[in-house]
Amino acid sequence: MSFLVVKLVSQRIALGLMLLLAASALIFVGTQMLPGDVAQTILGQTATPEALANLRAELGLNEPALSRYFSWLGNALQGDLGTALTNGKDIAESLSGRLGNTLFLAACAAVVSIPLAIILGLLAVRFRNRWPDKMISAVTLATISVPEFILGYLVMYLVAVKLRWLPSVSIVRPEMDFLDRIEAIAMPVIVLTFVVLAHMMRMTRAAILNVMESAYIETAELKGLSAFRVIASHAMPNAIAPIVNVVMLNLAYLIVGVVVVEVVFVYPGMGQYLVDHVSKRDVPVVQAAGLIFAAVYIVLNTTADIIAILANPRLRHPK
Amino acid sequence: MSRIPTSALIGLVFTSAYFLAALFAPLIAPYELGAIVGDVWEPMSSEHWLGTDGIGRDLLSRMIHGGRTTIFVASAATILSFTLGSTLALTAVVVGGWVDMLLSRFIDLIMSIPTLIFSLVVLSVVPVTLPVLILVMGLLDTTRVYRLARAVAQDVNVMDYVEAARLRGEGTRWIVFREILPNTLSPLVAELGLRFIFMVLFVSTLSFLGLGIQPPAADWGGIVKENKEGIVYGIPAALVPAFAIASLAISVNLVADWVLSRTTSLKGGR
């Protein structure tokens, strides 16, 4: 590992940490910089002055914003996310189980979609500009034009109502074993796979096509190797870095898709928890959940960049 | 005018049909938006072409009125994000220096939080009204327009005729609006279609989550939400707005693809 790589990677990590800090400030400011009074918005116009004063004290609104931000951030770093306004429960406690559920769902979707996307991307390159490629890009166009929740209801209507293969909601309880869990999340996994598959496949196709332009690919073709051999053993190794990057970016995208899909299938994860508490105007919960989503997103994006640095042979072996 | 390919023609026909329906919604909708005119979840009939919804309102009328709201909010937010995003980007490029640096880093920061998550955070504390919704959606999407416009404008900014205008002593405003804007317009117009689709999907998603258009007003995402219980009983009412959203998005996409391929040469193959 050369000095240059270490320097670039540590720069990227430092940038990621700075982004995280700035994102936390942005989330905090997003809930503060409003024209009105947060307490008034939460309680509505009919609130009594006493109730308003109580809520202001509870939210710490009587202190200056800067000191509130630092105490919120300090507590969050120690794992104390405060208590929910609506039920007075500890937020970190309610979140941990749900975070696990969400990550389980996202991981299952990733396990299904990543190999599928890469194989389909390879097929699209192998049969470039012929019917498999055209069909794949038509399906891609269709899936990026449809929002997640609609895909969700389509799958639910077909699989649960018409075919009656699965129950229509994904209820997961702690005592369920692994196989029951898989069955429960089958439909959301199908939907999430559709959501990210199109992007991932398109970008994989572009990455491999990019490599296919190189001179050594022409050499391999002129040697008389079969088309699949050329793609699999010559183009693929050089396309791995961009593909890994694609996968990481789509995992970050998956994290957002999860929010909507969880609501559709009533899956007890982070996304449903966040949406629930946005409509209840439970600001501390929204801040905490927003912070976690942003953190996961930033970490995945930073990882994508680091992998791109590490996979670049020109940086690994500088002249 | 070169020949319009079939796919783009289909896209154009559907897109204009949706926009005309939105424009003349009160004239063509057979019933009022909130009028209860039939039984709960009636199937399709000659009286109610798409059947009725969960409390007996005519679904076709709700779709037409709802489409008006969806298309209006999406268009308004797109116009906002485009005007703001491209003006900021062109100014950043022309002025350069720390203005460009500061703006670009700030946009990077906003883009480091997923759009949906950030909008949920903001919508948790503001009263959800139509102007607020348009403002939040438009401002968040400004980041995407800014990125593209800045990239395109940077290429134009180094052209000789821009240099010539500078030497002539033209001001920043002239250079932005008379020299750079006309030459970045074609890729931006192609992007306009894609941003509009994104806005349609965005407002539908927010309404579906119950955080967008508030009842009694209706939009397509909201109609999915109102009728989602029917799905479990095999009533496809919720799939009607789903179909509308998807077909609008696909047809705008087809048009945007065509515009993009027509302007590729102008953009230097970006």
Interface residues (C-beta under 8 A of the other chain):
Chain A: L19 A22 A23 L26 I27 G30 T31 L34 G36 V38 T41 I42 L141 A142 I144 S145 V146 P147 E148 F149 I150 Y153 L154 M156 Y157 A160 V161 K162 S168 A252 I255 V256 V259 V260 V263 L274 V275 H277 V278 S279 R281 D282 V283 V286 Q287 G290 F293 A294 Y297 I298 N301
Chain B: D108 L109 I110 S112 I113 P114 T115 L116 I117 F118 L120 V121 V122 L123 S124 V125 V126 P127 I197 L201 S204 T205 F208 L209 G210 L211 G221 V224 K228 I231 V232 Y233 G234 P236 A238 L239 A242 I245 A246 A249 I250 N253
